[in-house]
C-alpha cells in the first residue's frame, strides 16, 4: 500500500462559520498526519471567495483509488458538518504527495 496526500478542492457556496470550519477539521483530523504535516500542508484552507482545499492522507493501492477514497471522506465530513452537495460542491482531486515503501 502507498500513502497518498490528496488535495480536494471545493467551494462553500453559502459561506462557512468558524464553528463549522473547526467541526469539519475535527472530522478530518485523523486523515492529516505526518506526511502532509511534514510537507507544510494545512488540513483545510478557506479563501475569502469561499473556495477551499482539503488535504488528506489516504492509503490505497493506486492513485485512482486514493482520489476516490479522499473524495468520499470529504463528502461524508461535509454532510456530517451540515453541508449538502449543493452548499459545498467539490472539484477534481489531485495527488500532492506520495510515500511508498517501494
C-alpha positions as CSV (number, residue, x, y, z in Angstrom):
1,X,0.0,0.0,0.0
2,X,1.0,3.5,-0.7
3,X,0.2,6.6,1.3
4,X,-1.1,9.5,-0.9
5,X,-1.7,13.1,0.1
6,X,-4.8,14.1,-1.8
7,X,-6.0,17.7,-2.2
8,X,-9.7,18.0,-2.7
9,X,-10.8,21.5,-3.8
10,X,-14.3,22.9,-3.5
11,X,-16.4,26.0,-2.9
12,X,-18.6,26.9,0.1
13,X,-21.5,28.5,-1.8
14,X,-23.3,29.8,1.3
15,X,-20.1,30.6,3.3
16,X,-18.7,28.9,6.4
17,X,-18.6,29.9,10.0
18,X,-15.6,29.5,12.3
19,X,-17.5,26.8,14.2
20,X,-18.4,24.8,11.1
21,X,-14.7,25.1,9.9
22,X,-13.5,23.8,13.3
23,X,-16.1,20.9,13.2
24,X,-15.1,20.0,9.7
25,X,-11.4,20.0,10.6
26,X,-12.1,17.8,13.6
27,X,-13.9,15.2,11.5
28,X,-11.0,15.0,9.1
29,X,-8.1,15.4,11.5
30,X,-7.1,11.7,11.6
31,X,-6.5,11.8,7.9
32,X,-3.9,14.6,8.2
33,X,-0.8,13.1,9.7
34,X,3.0,13.1,9.4
35,X,3.4,13.1,5.7
36,X,1.2,16.1,4.9
37,X,2.3,18.0,8.0
38,X,6.0,17.4,7.1
39,X,5.2,18.9,3.7
40,X,3.8,22.0,5.4
41,X,0.3,21.4,4.2
42,X,-2.7,22.7,6.1
43,X,-5.6,20.3,6.5
44,X,-8.2,23.0,5.4
45,X,-7.5,26.2,3.6
46,X,-10.5,28.6,3.0
47,X,-10.2,31.6,0.8
48,X,-12.1,34.9,1.0
49,X,-14.2,33.9,-2.0
50,X,-15.4,30.7,-0.4
51,X,-13.1,28.3,-2.3
52,X,-11.3,25.8,-0.2
53,X,-8.8,23.0,-0.3
54,X,-8.7,20.0,2.0
55,X,-5.6,17.8,2.2
56,X,-5.9,14.3,3.4
57,X,-3.6,11.2,3.6
58,X,-5.1,8.1,2.2
59,X,-3.6,4.6,2.0
60,X,-4.5,2.9,-1.3
61,X,-3.1,0.6,-3.9
62,X,-3.1,3.3,-6.6
63,X,-3.7,7.0,-7.3
64,X,-7.2,6.5,-8.6
65,X,-8.4,4.6,-5.5
66,X,-6.8,7.2,-3.3
67,X,-8.6,10.0,-5.0
68,X,-11.9,8.2,-4.8
69,X,-11.4,7.5,-1.1
70,X,-10.4,11.1,-0.3
71,X,-13.5,12.5,-2.1
72,X,-15.7,10.0,-0.1
73,X,-14.1,11.1,3.2
74,X,-14.5,14.8,2.4
75,X,-18.1,14.3,1.2
76,X,-19.1,12.5,4.4
77,X,-17.4,15.0,6.6
78,X,-19.1,17.9,4.8
79,X,-22.5,16.2,5.2
80,X,-21.9,15.5,8.9
81,X,-21.0,19.1,9.3
82,X,-24.3,20.2,7.7
83,X,-23.2,21.0,4.2
84,X,-25.2,19.5,1.3
85,X,-23.5,18.8,-2.1
86,X,-25.1,22.0,-3.4
87,X,-23.7,24.0,-0.4
88,X,-20.2,22.8,-0.9
89,X,-19.6,21.3,-4.4
90,X,-16.2,19.6,-4.8
91,X,-13.7,19.9,-7.6
92,X,-11.3,17.4,-9.1
93,X,-9.0,15.8,-6.5
94,X,-5.2,15.8,-7.1
95,X,-2.3,13.9,-5.7
96,X,0.0,16.3,-3.9
97,X,2.3,13.8,-2.1
98,X,3.3,10.2,-2.1
99,X,5.0,8.0,0.5
100,X,5.8,4.4,-0.6
101,X,7.8,1.6,0.8
102,X,8.8,0.5,-2.7
